[in-house]
Amino acid sequence: MNFTGEEVLSNDFAKKKRVSDLYRAMILGNLYHVKCRIVFETKKGLRDVETTVWAATDKFVSLKGGISIPVGCIHQVIV
């Protein structure tokens, strides 16, 4: 997938909530193998995936299967 490289959220509160939700999804994924839904943006438009979050850093999220998504491209994390 090709990502835009731009931040999709403009609100500081929404950015903080996204980081919090990603951390929660990572904890639940590692401890209980809980899947979450991630809505993100690519150059071709909005996409979503339901998967386990294995790791979350400031810049990327690592998903099951070795896939990484830039944090700035994520619109929403639904746990």
Biopython code that builds the backbone (N, CA, C, O; Angstrom):
import numpy as np
from Bio.PDB.StructureBuilder import StructureBuilder

atoms = [
    (1, "MET", "N", (0.834, -1.185, 0.000)),
    (1, "MET", "CA", (0.000, 0.000, 0.000)),
    (1, "MET", "C", (0.874, 1.243, 0.000)),
    (1, "MET", "O", (1.973, 1.256, 0.555)),
    (2, "ASN", "N", (0.371, 2.255, -0.619)),
    (2, "ASN", "CA", (1.070, 3.532, -0.648)),
    (2, "ASN", "C", (0.363, 4.514, 0.272)),
    (2, "ASN", "O", (-0.824, 4.793, 0.104)),
    (3, "PHE", "N", (1.091, 5.030, 1.232)),
    (3, "PHE", "CA", (0.537, 5.981, 2.185)),
    (3, "PHE", "C", (0.897, 7.398, 1.769)),
    (3, "PHE", "O", (1.908, 7.629, 1.107)),
    (4, "THR", "N", (0.051, 8.343, 2.168)),
    (4, "THR", "CA", (0.250, 9.731, 1.765)),
    (4, "THR", "C", (1.421, 10.392, 2.482)),
    (4, "THR", "O", (2.044, 11.296, 1.926)),
    (5, "GLY", "N", (1.729, 9.972, 3.682)),
    (5, "GLY", "CA", (2.805, 10.584, 4.449)),
    (5, "GLY", "C", (2.381, 11.846, 5.173)),
    (5, "GLY", "O", (3.192, 12.486, 5.841)),
    (6, "GLU", "N", (1.121, 12.203, 5.045)),
    (6, "GLU", "CA", (0.598, 13.390, 5.714)),
    (6, "GLU", "C", (-0.220, 12.986, 6.937)),
    (6, "GLU", "O", (-0.784, 11.893, 6.986)),
    (7, "GLU", "N", (-0.276, 13.871, 7.912)),
    (7, "GLU", "CA", (-1.103, 13.670, 9.104)),
    (7, "GLU", "C", (-2.571, 13.834, 8.710)),
    (7, "GLU", "O", (-2.949, 14.838, 8.106)),
    (8, "VAL", "N", (-3.394, 12.842, 9.056)),
    (8, "VAL", "CA", (-4.805, 12.888, 8.671)),
    (8, "VAL", "C", (-5.687, 13.554, 9.721)),
    (8, "VAL", "O", (-6.816, 13.943, 9.421)),
    (9, "LEU", "N", (-5.187, 13.690, 10.949)),
    (9, "LEU", "CA", (-5.955, 14.329, 12.017)),
    (9, "LEU", "C", (-5.412, 15.732, 12.274)),
    (9, "LEU", "O", (-4.199, 15.934, 12.328)),
    (10, "SER", "N", (-6.313, 16.693, 12.431)),
    (10, "SER", "CA", (-5.875, 18.063, 12.679)),
    (10, "SER", "C", (-6.071, 18.491, 14.129)),
    (10, "SER", "O", (-5.457, 19.460, 14.575)),
    (11, "ASN", "N", (-6.902, 17.796, 14.854)),
    (11, "ASN", "CA", (-7.242, 18.123, 16.229)),
    (11, "ASN", "C", (-6.247, 17.454, 17.189)),
    (11, "ASN", "O", (-6.016, 16.250, 17.086)),
    (12, "ASP", "N", (-5.662, 18.210, 18.110)),
    (12, "ASP", "CA", (-4.715, 17.650, 19.070)),
    (12, "ASP", "C", (-5.347, 16.601, 19.973)),
    (12, "ASP", "O", (-4.707, 15.604, 20.305)),
    (13, "PHE", "N", (-6.605, 16.816, 20.377)),
    (13, "PHE", "CA", (-7.306, 15.843, 21.213)),
    (13, "PHE", "C", (-7.455, 14.524, 20.467)),
    (13, "PHE", "O", (-7.257, 13.460, 21.053)),
    (14, "ALA", "N", (-7.797, 14.575, 19.190)),
    (14, "ALA", "CA", (-7.971, 13.362, 18.390)),
    (14, "ALA", "C", (-6.642, 12.615, 18.245)),
    (14, "ALA", "O", (-6.623, 11.384, 18.253)),
    (15, "LYS", "N", (-5.550, 13.338, 18.114)),
    (15, "LYS", "CA", (-4.233, 12.708, 18.012)),
    (15, "LYS", "C", (-3.872, 11.994, 19.308)),
    (15, "LYS", "O", (-3.356, 10.877, 19.279)),
    (16, "LYS", "N", (-4.141, 12.630, 20.441)),
    (16, "LYS", "CA", (-3.859, 12.008, 21.738)),
    (16, "LYS", "C", (-4.730, 10.784, 21.963)),
    (16, "LYS", "O", (-4.266, 9.778, 22.501)),
    (17, "LYS", "N", (-5.988, 10.863, 21.554)),
    (17, "LYS", "CA", (-6.901, 9.722, 21.678)),
    (17, "LYS", "C", (-6.424, 8.565, 20.810)),
    (17, "LYS", "O", (-6.494, 7.407, 21.221)),
    (18, "ARG", "N", (-5.939, 8.874, 19.609)),
    (18, "ARG", "CA", (-5.431, 7.830, 18.708)),
    (18, "ARG", "C", (-4.255, 7.103, 19.350)),
    (18, "ARG", "O", (-4.192, 5.874, 19.315)),
    (19, "VAL", "N", (-3.322, 7.853, 19.937)),
    (19, "VAL", "CA", (-2.163, 7.244, 20.599)),
    (19, "VAL", "C", (-2.616, 6.370, 21.763)),
    (19, "VAL", "O", (-2.119, 5.258, 21.938)),
    (20, "SER", "N", (-3.547, 6.865, 22.547)),
    (20, "SER", "CA", (-4.083, 6.105, 23.678)),
    (20, "SER", "C", (-4.778, 4.827, 23.206)),
    (20, "SER", "O", (-4.588, 3.763, 23.796)),
    (21, "ASP", "N", (-5.578, 4.928, 22.154)),
    (21, "ASP", "CA", (-6.288, 3.761, 21.623)),
    (21, "ASP", "C", (-5.317, 2.738, 21.041)),
    (21, "ASP", "O", (-5.522, 1.533, 21.190)),
    (22, "LEU", "N", (-4.259, 3.211, 20.380)),
    (22, "LEU", "CA", (-3.255, 2.292, 19.833)),
    (22, "LEU", "C", (-2.527, 1.550, 20.944)),
    (22, "LEU", "O", (-2.277, 0.350, 20.836)),
    (23, "TYR", "N", (-2.187, 2.265, 22.013)),
    (23, "TYR", "CA", (-1.512, 1.627, 23.145)),
    (23, "TYR", "C", (-2.423, 0.578, 23.781)),
    (23, "TYR", "O", (-1.979, -0.523, 24.110)),
    (24, "ARG", "N", (-3.684, 0.924, 23.950)),
    (24, "ARG", "CA", (-4.656, -0.021, 24.523)),
    (24, "ARG", "C", (-4.807, -1.247, 23.630)),
    (24, "ARG", "O", (-4.843, -2.375, 24.121)),
    (25, "ALA", "N", (-4.896, -1.028, 22.317)),
    (25, "ALA", "CA", (-5.020, -2.135, 21.369)),
    (25, "ALA", "C", (-3.785, -3.030, 21.410)),
    (25, "ALA", "O", (-3.895, -4.250, 21.290)),
    (26, "MET", "N", (-2.601, -2.419, 21.582)),
    (26, "MET", "CA", (-1.364, -3.190, 21.664)),
    (26, "MET", "C", (-1.353, -4.068, 22.917)),
    (26, "MET", "O", (-1.007, -5.248, 22.853)),
    (27, "ILE", "N", (-1.732, -3.490, 24.044)),
    (27, "ILE", "CA", (-1.768, -4.259, 25.301)),
    (27, "ILE", "C", (-2.761, -5.416, 25.188)),
    (27, "ILE", "O", (-2.436, -6.552, 25.531)),
    (28, "LEU", "N", (-3.958, -5.126, 24.711)),
    (28, "LEU", "CA", (-4.975, -6.174, 24.582)),
    (28, "LEU", "C", (-4.564, -7.231, 23.560)),
    (28, "LEU", "O", (-4.843, -8.417, 23.741)),
    (29, "GLY", "N", (-3.909, -6.805, 22.498)),
    (29, "GLY", "CA", (-3.461, -7.746, 21.480)),
    (29, "GLY", "C", (-2.377, -8.675, 21.981)),
    (29, "GLY", "O", (-2.388, -9.870, 21.684)),
    (30, "ASN", "N", (-1.429, -8.126, 22.749)),
    (30, "ASN", "CA", (-0.325, -8.941, 23.251)),
    (30, "ASN", "C", (-0.745, -9.856, 24.399)),
    (30, "ASN", "O", (-0.289, -10.997, 24.480)),
    (31, "LEU", "N", (-1.599, -9.370, 25.273)),
    (31, "LEU", "CA", (-1.986, -10.174, 26.437)),
    (31, "LEU", "C", (-3.117, -11.152, 26.147)),
    (31, "LEU", "O", (-3.092, -12.291, 26.614)),
    (32, "TYR", "N", (-4.116, -10.707, 25.372)),
    (32, "TYR", "CA", (-5.328, -11.507, 25.196)),
    (32, "TYR", "C", (-5.637, -11.840, 23.737)),
    (32, "TYR", "O", (-6.664, -12.457, 23.453)),
    (33, "HIS", "N", (-4.767, -11.443, 22.813)),
    (33, "HIS", "CA", (-4.960, -11.673, 21.371)),
    (33, "HIS", "C", (-6.280, -11.093, 20.867)),
    (33, "HIS", "O", (-6.941, -11.673, 20.005)),
    (34, "VAL", "N", (-6.649, -9.940, 21.420)),
    (34, "VAL", "CA", (-7.863, -9.234, 21.012)),
    (34, "VAL", "C", (-7.592, -8.484, 19.716)),
    (34, "VAL", "O", (-6.564, -7.822, 19.572)),
    (35, "LYS", "N", (-8.517, -8.593, 18.782)),
    (35, "LYS", "CA", (-8.381, -7.866, 17.524)),
    (35, "LYS", "C", (-9.060, -6.505, 17.642)),
    (35, "LYS", "O", (-10.006, -6.326, 18.409)),
    (36, "CYS", "N", (-8.555, -5.559, 16.870)),
    (36, "CYS", "CA", (-9.172, -4.244, 16.816)),
    (36, "CYS", "C", (-9.372, -3.869, 15.351)),
    (36, "CYS", "O", (-8.822, -4.512, 14.456)),
    (37, "ARG", "N", (-10.149, -2.843, 15.117)),
    (37, "ARG", "CA", (-10.388, -2.342, 13.766)),
    (37, "ARG", "C", (-9.641, -1.019, 13.625)),
    (37, "ARG", "O", (-9.793, -0.127, 14.460)),
    (38, "ILE", "N", (-8.844, -0.892, 12.581)),
    (38, "ILE", "CA", (-8.085, 0.322, 12.318)),
    (38, "ILE", "C", (-8.541, 0.897, 10.988)),
    (38, "ILE", "O", (-8.513, 0.220, 9.960)),
    (39, "VAL", "N", (-8.965, 2.163, 11.022)),
    (39, "VAL", "CA", (-9.352, 2.879, 9.812)),
    (39, "VAL", "C", (-8.195, 3.801, 9.453)),
    (39, "VAL", "O", (-7.794, 4.642, 10.257)),
    (40, "PHE", "N", (-7.658, 3.642, 8.240)),
    (40, "PHE", "CA", (-6.495, 4.414, 7.837)),
    (40, "PHE", "C", (-6.652, 4.891, 6.393)),
    (40, "PHE", "O", (-7.530, 4.435, 5.660)),
    (41, "GLU", "N", (-5.777, 5.819, 6.009)),
    (41, "GLU", "CA", (-5.866, 6.413, 4.679)),
    (41, "GLU", "C", (-4.645, 6.070, 3.841)),
    (41, "GLU", "O", (-3.506, 6.161, 4.300)),
    (42, "THR", "N", (-4.909, 5.673, 2.597)),
    (42, "THR", "CA", (-3.860, 5.435, 1.616)),
    (42, "THR", "C", (-4.043, 6.446, 0.483)),
    (42, "THR", "O", (-4.967, 7.259, 0.507)),
    (43, "LYS", "N", (-3.168, 6.386, -0.490)),
    (43, "LYS", "CA", (-3.308, 7.284, -1.636)),
    (43, "LYS", "C", (-4.576, 6.986, -2.433)),
    (43, "LYS", "O", (-5.063, 7.844, -3.170)),
    (44, "LYS", "N", (-5.114, 5.768, -2.287)),
    (44, "LYS", "CA", (-6.332, 5.382, -3.001)),
    (44, "LYS", "C", (-7.596, 5.604, -2.178)),
    (44, "LYS", "O", (-8.691, 5.302, -2.653)),
    (45, "GLY", "N", (-7.474, 6.126, -0.954)),
    (45, "GLY", "CA", (-8.641, 6.402, -0.124)),
    (45, "GLY", "C", (-8.605, 5.683, 1.208)),
    (45, "GLY", "O", (-7.583, 5.124, 1.607)),
    (46, "LEU", "N", (-9.753, 5.707, 1.895)),
    (46, "LEU", "CA", (-9.863, 5.086, 3.216)),
    (46, "LEU", "C", (-9.908, 3.566, 3.097)),
    (46, "LEU", "O", (-10.535, 3.011, 2.195)),
    (47, "ARG", "N", (-9.237, 2.921, 4.016)),
    (47, "ARG", "CA", (-9.230, 1.461, 4.130)),
    (47, "ARG", "C", (-9.420, 1.124, 5.603)),
    (47, "ARG", "O", (-9.244, 1.974, 6.475)),
    (48, "ASP", "N", (-9.780, -0.119, 5.864)),
    (48, "ASP", "CA", (-9.827, -0.572, 7.251)),
    (48, "ASP", "C", (-9.368, -2.012, 7.316)),
    (48, "ASP", "O", (-9.415, -2.752, 6.333)),
    (49, "VAL", "N", (-8.921, -2.387, 8.504)),
    (49, "VAL", "CA", (-8.438, -3.736, 8.733)),
    (49, "VAL", "C", (-8.813, -4.133, 10.159)),
    (49, "VAL", "O", (-8.792, -3.309, 11.073)),
    (50, "GLU", "N", (-9.151, -5.390, 10.327)),
    (50, "GLU", "CA", (-9.411, -5.924, 11.662)),
    (50, "GLU", "C", (-8.320, -6.935, 11.958)),
    (50, "GLU", "O", (-8.246, -7.987, 11.323)),
    (51, "THR", "N", (-7.475, -6.612, 12.924)),
    (51, "THR", "CA", (-6.301, -7.429, 13.193)),
    (51, "THR", "C", (-5.793, -7.198, 14.610)),
    (51, "THR", "O", (-6.340, -6.384, 15.354)),
    (52, "THR", "N", (-4.752, -7.918, 14.967)),
    (52, "THR", "CA", (-4.092, -7.763, 16.253)),
    (52, "THR", "C", (-2.944, -6.772, 16.119)),
    (52, "THR", "O", (-2.136, -6.882, 15.198)),
    (53, "VAL", "N", (-2.866, -5.811, 17.025)),
    (53, "VAL", "CA", (-1.750, -4.865, 17.057)),
    (53, "VAL", "C", (-0.654, -5.468, 17.925)),
    (53, "VAL", "O", (-0.869, -5.730, 19.108)),
    (54, "TRP", "N", (0.529, -5.690, 17.335)),
    (54, "TRP", "CA", (1.622, -6.293, 18.077)),
    (54, "TRP", "C", (2.523, -5.248, 18.707)),
    (54, "TRP", "O", (3.045, -5.460, 19.801)),
    (55, "ALA", "N", (2.718, -4.102, 18.019)),
    (55, "ALA", "CA", (3.590, -3.058, 18.566)),
    (55, "ALA", "C", (3.131, -1.707, 18.037)),
    (55, "ALA", "O", (2.629, -1.597, 16.918)),
    (56, "ALA", "N", (3.312, -0.681, 18.863)),
    (56, "ALA", "CA", (2.969, 0.689, 18.468)),
    (56, "ALA", "C", (4.073, 1.614, 18.936)),
    (56, "ALA", "O", (4.424, 1.632, 20.116)),
    (57, "THR", "N", (4.622, 2.386, 18.003)),
    (57, "THR", "CA", (5.652, 3.371, 18.325)),
    (57, "THR", "C", (5.111, 4.750, 17.967)),
    (57, "THR", "O", (3.940, 4.893, 17.615)),
    (58, "ASP", "N", (5.961, 5.756, 18.058)),
    (58, "ASP", "CA", (5.548, 7.112, 17.703)),
    (58, "ASP", "C", (5.225, 7.241, 16.219)),
    (58, "ASP", "O", (4.401, 8.068, 15.828)),
    (59, "LYS", "N", (5.871, 6.424, 15.395)),
    (59, "LYS", "CA", (5.744, 6.595, 13.952)),
    (59, "LYS", "C", (5.004, 5.472, 13.242)),
    (59, "LYS", "O", (4.363, 5.720, 12.220)),
    (60, "PHE", "N", (5.071, 4.244, 13.749)),
    (60, "PHE", "CA", (4.465, 3.113, 13.061)),
    (60, "PHE", "C", (3.729, 2.184, 14.016)),
    (60, "PHE", "O", (4.002, 2.146, 15.216)),
    (61, "VAL", "N", (2.789, 1.438, 13.450)),
    (61, "VAL", "CA", (2.072, 0.388, 14.159)),
    (61, "VAL", "C", (2.374, -0.916, 13.437)),
    (61, "VAL", "O", (2.220, -0.997, 12.218)),
    (62, "SER", "N", (2.801, -1.935, 14.173)),
    (62, "SER", "CA", (3.075, -3.247, 13.596)),
    (62, "SER", "C", (1.885, -4.151, 13.851)),
    (62, "SER", "O", (1.432, -4.316, 14.983)),
    (63, "LEU", "N", (1.395, -4.728, 12.774)),
    (63, "LEU", "CA", (0.230, -5.597, 12.847)),
    (63, "LEU", "C", (0.642, -7.045, 12.669)),
    (63, "LEU", "O", (1.785, -7.347, 12.325)),
    (64, "LYS", "N", (-0.304, -7.929, 12.908)),
    (64, "LYS", "CA", (-0.093, -9.347, 12.697)),
    (64, "LYS", "C", (0.315, -9.569, 11.240)),
    (64, "LYS", "O", (-0.259, -8.959, 10.338)),
    (65, "GLY", "N", (1.282, -10.420, 11.010)),
    (65, "GLY", "CA", (1.727, -10.700, 9.652)),
    (65, "GLY", "C", (2.852, -9.811, 9.184)),
    (65, "GLY", "O", (3.221, -9.860, 8.010)),
    (66, "GLY", "N", (3.420, -8.982, 10.079)),
    (66, "GLY", "CA", (4.552, -8.140, 9.724)),
    (66, "GLY", "C", (4.205, -6.885, 8.947)),
    (66, "GLY", "O", (5.088, -6.268, 8.350)),
    (67, "ILE", "N", (2.946, -6.497, 8.940)),
    (67, "ILE", "CA", (2.518, -5.296, 8.221)),
    (67, "ILE", "C", (2.651, -4.091, 9.140)),
    (67, "ILE", "O", (2.318, -4.166, 10.323)),
    (68, "SER", "N", (3.139, -2.975, 8.595)),
    (68, "SER", "CA", (3.278, -1.730, 9.357)),
    (68, "SER", "C", (2.467, -0.624, 8.698)),
    (68, "SER", "O", (2.406, -0.528, 7.472)),
    (69, "ILE", "N", (1.844, 0.211, 9.529)),
    (69, "ILE", "CA", (1.068, 1.363, 9.067)),
    (69, "ILE", "C", (1.607, 2.592, 9.778)),
    (69, "ILE", "O", (1.784, 2.571, 10.996)),
    (70, "PRO", "N", (1.876, 3.680, 9.029)),
    (70, "PRO", "CA", (2.294, 4.910, 9.692)),
    (70, "PRO", "C", (1.186, 5.450, 10.596)),
    (70, "PRO", "O", (0.021, 5.478, 10.199)),
    (71, "VAL", "N", (1.539, 5.875, 11.793)),
    (71, "VAL", "CA", (0.552, 6.367, 12.757)),
    (71, "VAL", "C", (-0.193, 7.581, 12.202)),
    (71, "VAL", "O", (-1.394, 7.719, 12.438)),
    (72, "GLY", "N", (0.482, 8.449, 11.482)),
    (72, "GLY", "CA", (-0.138, 9.657, 10.942)),
    (72, "GLY", "C", (-1.228, 9.386, 9.927)),
    (72, "GLY", "O", (-2.024, 10.278, 9.632)),
    (73, "CYS", "N", (-1.288, 8.182, 9.383)),
    (73, "CYS", "CA", (-2.317, 7.824, 8.388)),
    (73, "CYS", "C", (-3.559, 7.202, 9.030)),
    (73, "CYS", "O", (-4.541, 6.927, 8.340)),
    (74, "ILE", "N", (-3.522, 6.982, 10.332)),
    (74, "ILE", "CA", (-4.635, 6.322, 11.010)),
    (74, "ILE", "C", (-5.682, 7.330, 11.447)),
    (74, "ILE", "O", (-5.383, 8.287, 12.161)),
    (75, "HIS", "N", (-6.914, 7.105, 11.010)),
    (75, "HIS", "CA", (-8.039, 7.970, 11.387)),
    (75, "HIS", "C", (-8.636, 7.535, 12.727)),
    (75, "HIS", "O", (-8.949, 8.369, 13.577)),
    (76, "GLN", "N", (-8.792, 6.213, 12.906)),
    (76, "GLN", "CA", (-9.518, 5.747, 14.076)),
    (76, "GLN", "C", (-9.064, 4.333, 14.444)),
    (76, "GLN", "O", (-8.744, 3.518, 13.578)),
    (77, "VAL", "N", (-9.047, 4.068, 15.747)),
    (77, "VAL", "CA", (-8.770, 2.725, 16.268)),
    (77, "VAL", "C", (-9.975, 2.329, 17.106)),
    (77, "VAL", "O", (-10.331, 3.020, 18.061)),
    (78, "ILE", "N", (-10.600, 1.214, 16.746)),
    (78, "ILE", "CA", (-11.803, 0.750, 17.448)),
    (78, "ILE", "C", (-11.450, -0.562, 18.140)),
    (78, "ILE", "O", (-11.189, -1.575, 17.490)),
    (79, "VAL", "N", (-11.446, -0.523, 19.471)),
    (79, "VAL", "CA", (-11.099, -1.707, 20.257)),
    (79, "VAL", "C", (-12.360, -2.364, 20.768)),
    (79, "VAL", "O", (-12.290, -3.382, 21.456)),
]
sb = StructureBuilder()
sb.init_structure("model")
sb.init_model(0)
sb.init_chain("A")
sb.init_seg("    ")
for serial, (resi, resn, name, xyz) in enumerate(atoms, 1):
    if name == "N":
        sb.init_residue(resn, " ", resi, " ")
    sb.init_atom(name, np.array(xyz, "f"), 0.0, 1.0, " ", f" {name:<3s}", serial, name[0])
structure = sb.get_structure()
